Amino acid sequence: MIPKDPVMLLSFMNLKLRDFYSSLDAFCEDMDVDKQEIVDKLAAIDYHYDSEKNQFV
């Protein structure tokens, strides 16, 4: 359901967070996905969740 490629995942996540969800936790709960898996995959390409901006930067 979510992209496996880290770069595509980054774009997907930031779009969803910007347009539909108030937080990463809200996204993960609604989509029933593992938050740590997303965080780890994006950390591998040096992107980290910023809760104040509600995006991966």
C-alpha positions as CSV (number, residue, x, y, z in Angstrom):
1,M,0.0,0.0,0.0
2,I,2.9,2.4,0.8
3,P,5.9,2.7,-1.6
4,K,8.8,0.4,-0.9
5,D,11.4,2.6,-2.5
6,P,12.7,5.1,0.1
7,V,12.7,8.1,-2.2
8,M,9.1,7.4,-3.4
9,L,8.2,6.8,0.2
10,L,9.5,10.2,1.2
11,S,7.4,12.0,-1.4
12,F,4.3,9.9,-0.5
13,M,4.7,10.5,3.2
14,N,5.2,14.3,3.0
15,L,2.2,14.6,0.7
16,K,0.0,12.5,3.0
17,L,1.2,14.4,6.1
18,R,0.7,17.8,4.4
19,D,-2.7,17.1,2.9
20,F,-4.4,14.6,5.1
21,Y,-2.9,13.9,8.5
22,S,-2.0,16.1,11.5
23,S,0.8,13.8,12.6
24,L,2.9,10.7,11.7
25,D,1.1,8.8,14.5
26,A,-2.3,9.7,13.0
27,F,-1.2,8.5,9.6
28,C,0.2,5.2,11.0
29,E,-2.9,4.5,13.0
30,D,-5.3,5.2,10.2
31,M,-3.3,3.3,7.6
32,D,-2.4,0.5,10.0
33,V,1.3,0.6,9.2
34,D,4.4,0.3,11.4
35,K,5.7,3.8,12.3
36,Q,9.2,2.5,13.1
37,E,9.5,0.8,9.7
38,I,8.8,4.1,8.0
39,V,11.1,6.1,10.3
40,D,13.9,3.5,9.7
41,K,13.5,3.4,6.0
42,L,13.6,7.2,5.6
43,A,16.5,7.5,8.1
44,A,18.5,5.3,5.8
45,I,18.3,8.1,3.2
46,D,19.0,10.7,5.9
47,Y,15.4,12.0,6.4
48,H,13.9,12.4,9.8
49,Y,10.4,13.2,11.0
50,D,10.0,16.8,12.3
51,S,6.8,16.9,14.4
52,E,6.7,20.7,14.4
53,K,6.7,20.8,10.6
54,N,4.8,17.5,10.3
55,Q,7.1,16.3,7.6
56,F,10.2,14.4,6.9
57,V,13.2,16.7,6.5
